[in-house]
Amino acid sequence: MNILNLQFVGPYRVGYLPKLKGIYIVTNGLKWLDVGSSEDLSQRVKTSHERYAKWLLAGAFLPLKVYCFFGSGPFLLFNEKRLREYLQPLCGER
């Protein structure tokens, strides 16, 4: 999936992401639920995530899907902010 010229791979299930750095997008297939970044996606995007319950509620309890852009460096935070502004996810910072 290509968003803002960034190539995302997936979908992954919450809790089953690779141990890589990058940006994640959580969706239920109908709505954008969250955008974030992490040094280790496998440890960040889990059912223990502080917004997991919000993802479920905002996503009407439909199955969650996670798409990832793998990479590192200062551009990650810049692109995370761009994606958040573009997608307007229902959960997290705005």
Order of alpha helices (4+ residues) and beta strands (2+ residues): beta-beta-beta-beta-beta-alpha-alpha-beta-alpha
